[in-house]
């Protein structure tokens, strides 16, 4: 980034951390390079604060103390991720990276038209794609495809297990499907 580059507010993906222990320190560092808005549930505040991270938003079911300057405390009732995604949408964020083990299409489907969601857990990046999705990968790389019962046509991939595919060779792979608007795919974070 050049010194004259201006980052507009909400331009970079926000970072929701539901479980800090699902990502290694190096991958977390890469997510933090562009100084995203960091939102956490109250129970993640202490481990992150102890590591010296400056947080922007805490979602809390109880009264939370504001121990960092400029920290917003947002009350919520039932579901942290739902409340946090709805908050980001309301404040016009275009994208969010979420560190979570809640990896399912159904959980995020209501929001996919409003915000780009990437899930990160245990060395895998998951994202939601529409039919005709194409991506270049090296040969022999694995791709996890959670098609939720959708029949998919995969070009450039061969099935090697349940929901697991491998790229046939260096080049593009393409996914096509017709029943669902989105499917969920996962790749190893490199």
Order of alpha helices (4+ residues) and beta strands (2+ residues): beta-alpha-beta-alpha-beta-beta-alpha-beta-alpha-beta-beta-beta-beta-beta-beta-beta-beta-beta
